[in-house]
Amino acid sequence: MSSETLLYIILAGIVALSLALFQYINKRKSMSKLNMLFAFLRFISIFSILILLINPKFNQTTFTTEKPNLVIAVDNSNSIKHLNQSEKVKTLVETISENSELKNKFNLSFYTFGETFKASDSLTFTEKQSNINEAFTQLSQIYKTSNAPTVLISDGNQTLGNDYEFASNTYKQPVYSIILGDTITYVDLKIQQLNVNKYAYLKNKFPVEAIVVYSGNSNVTSKFVVKQGNITVFSQNVSFSKNNNSALLNFNLPASQVGVSAYKAYLVPIENEKNKVNNYKNFAVEVIDQKTNIAVVSTFSHPDLGES
């Protein structure tokens, strides 16, 4: 209610009281109980009419405190048990659910995912597949219009669905990951990328660009090799260290025969290297034999033209 409306109500009360007293105060028995009752009723009548003319509005504001959601999504697949992490996960979930500070600040919501996604804090670790992408998709629908920071507890091994790296980019809530399993970093060589044209012309050379990287702390030396069938068409020694952990190789290969030529590029594995799959990459180039004969004819002699 505004201050102006409040002032009008006070004036209406004064006017109503003045009129009621004016009609009964000058009468002979104005102070009798009956006249006082009539004066009061007259005051109520006049004051009510004036209030209706003023038509005041009363606004009521109610404040409520709504706690944000805290989503805990737990991987319930068999790989957690295989990595001997099941007891740690159960202890972690129990600790979160019983934490009084978290309960006071958040509405805790527990979900499990594997082959299916469901609201539950019961963990069995018996599901045969792990679909992290489905968990993000379902949570996006459930918390589409609310704030719901998410704690993701998983070993990161997805066996079903789209790559969760892209699903998490579309998930609008902040995600805090708790990674389970082996986090030891091993020395590793990797062909990060191979850039080559799709086509080449016969008896020409086509360029190839290779990006190779190294993960480790010691100094190592390997060899980058490109083979066509059983024939080595290119090789080069590469050295890496902790600070110099990548190399860019540029070289040309001959296009010697028409058709699709398949090649295999690889880095010779170093000692104690466990993951050797990323040391290899295959690529292919289609060699085209395309020639054009052009005849230049002139009616007069020219030093740049030969005689036929």
Residue, then its C-alpha position, 0 to 999 in steps of 0.5 A: m500500500s502506498s503512502e498516498t493511499l494511507l493518507y486518504i484512509i486517515l482523512a476518510g476516518i477523520v471525515a466519517l467521525s466528524l460527520a457522525l459526531f456532528q449529527y448527534i453531538n448537538k442533540r439534547k441527549s447526545m451523550s446517551k448510550l443509544n446516541m453513541l451507538f447510532a454515532f458509531l454505526r453512522f461512522i462505520s457506514i460513512f467510513s466504509i463508503l469512503i473506503l470503497l471510493i478510495n479502493p486501496k490495494f494490499n500487496q503481500t510478498t512471501f519469501t521462500t528459500e529453495k535449496p539447489n539440487l545436487v545430483i550424484a550419478v554413479d556408474n553401476s556397471n561391472s567394470i567398477k567391480h572388476l577394478n576392485q572399486s565397488e567398496k570405495v564407491k559404496t563408502l563414497v555414496e554413503t558419506i555423501s548421503e549422510n553429510s549434514e552440511l550437504k543436506n542443509k545446502f542441497n537437495l541430494s538426488f542419487y542416480t545410477f547408470g549402466e545399461t539403463f538410467k534410473a533414480s536410485d542409490s542402490l548399487t549392485f555393479t552387475e550391469k553389463q554395459s555402461n552408457i554415460n551419454e544416456a545419463f547426461t541425456q536423461l539429466s538434461q531433461i530432468y533438470k532442464t529448468s533448474n540449477a543442478p550441479t552434478v557429481l559423476i562417479s565412474d571409471g570412464n569406460q563407456t561401452l554403449g552409446n555416443d561419446y560422452e565427451f560431446a554429450s557433456n558439452t551440451y549438458k548445461q550443468p556443472v559436472y564434477s568428476i570422481i574418476l575410479g581405477d588406475t590413474i598411473t601414467y605410462v610412457d607412450l608414443k603416439i601418432q597424433q595426426l596424419n595429413v595427406n591429400k586424397y589424390a596424386y598424379l602419376k610420376n609426381k610426389f605427394p606431401v605427407e605431414a605427421i604429428v607424433v607425440y610422447s608422454g614420459n619424463s625420460n629421453v627416448t629415441s624411436k623411428f618413424v617408418v612408412k611402408q607400402g606393403n612390405i617395402t619401406v618408402f620412408s623412415q626417420n629417427v625421432s627423439f623426445s624428452k620431457n620438454n620436447n615431447s612432440a615432432l612435426l615430420n614433413f616428407n614426400l612420397p612418390a606416386s609410382q603406379v595408377g590406382v589406390s596406394a595403401y600405406k602404413a605409418y608407425l612409430v617403433p615402440i620403445e621399451n616398457e611401452k604398454n599401449k602400442v595401438n596408437n603407434y600405428k596409422n593407415f592411410a591411402v592415396e589414389v594415383i591418377d594418370q591424367k595427361t593432356n596433349i596441346a597443339v600450338v599452331s601459328t601461321f608465321s615462324h616463332p622462336d618458341l615454336g618448333e617446326s613439324 
